[in-house]
Amino acid sequence: MQKYDAILEQLMGSHYQSLGERARRHYAGLEALKLGFGGKKYSCRLFKMSKNTLAKGILELQSGEHLSAALVGRQRKKGGGRKFFFVRAKNL
């Protein structure tokens, strides 16, 4: 496996930080697949991510899930996030 030079690693790291969470997984997964043997370990170290997150990104790339997510235009699954409970004001 061929490693990238330090300047390119810094550029890749800054680009990685500018992406959303799904795009980060996919970018790191692409880099790992591109490098071949040892690429997963190198990508985890370079992007400071867990091997489980990287594996999820690779799985999404291989299953084609990244294509359907791009068409929907959502960053997260519908219904996620904090649930708000509205209290009705009395005697208004």
N, C-alpha and C positions, 0 to 999 in steps of 0.2 A: 504494500500500500504506500502510495506517495502522499506525503503531507504537504499542506500549503505553506507558503512562506508567511512570516509574521505580519507583513503589511496586508496581505490578502485575508488573513484570519481576522484582523481588526475590521476590515471593510465588511466581511461576512457577518461579524458579530454586530456591527452597527445596523446593518440591513435587517438582521434577525430581530433586533430590538424594536424596529419600526413596524413589525407585522403584528397582526392579531394572533390569538392563541391557536386557532386552527391552521392558519397559514404558517405559523412557526413550526408546528408539527410536520406539516407537509414539506417545508423547505429543508428542515433537518433530515427528514426521511429521504428526500431526493439526494441530498449530499451523501448520506450513508450508503444508499444503493449505488450511487455513482462510483464511490471509492472501492466498493467490493469488500474483500476480506479485511477485517479490522476497521471498516468504515463506521460501524455502529458505535464502537467504543470511542473512536476518534470524534465523531459527531457529538456524542454525549459530553465529552470533555470540552470540546470547542464551544458548544452552545449552553453548557451548564444545565443539562436537562437529564431527567431520569431515563433509564432504559425502557421503562414501561410507557412513558410518554412517546418516546421515539418509536417503539413498537406499534403503538396506536396510530401514529402518523404514517408509518409504512403500510400498515394494514388498510388504512383509509385510501392511500394512493393505489394500492394493488386491487382493491375492490371497486374502485371508480367512484367512491363516495364523495371525493373532492369535486367531481364534476357536477353532481346533483346539488351539492351545497352551494356552489357558485351560482347556479340558476335560481335558487330560492332567494338568495340575497340576505339571509339571516346569519348573524354571527353565532347565536346560541339557539338551542331548541326552544320552541314556543312553550310558554308557561313557566320558564325558569325564573329565578330571582326571588326577591323578597315579596311576600304577600302583605298587602296593605289592608288594614281594617279601618273603615271610616266610622266614626262615632257621630251619630246625629245629635245636633244641639237641641236641647229641650227648651221649650217656651220662647221660641223665636218668632 
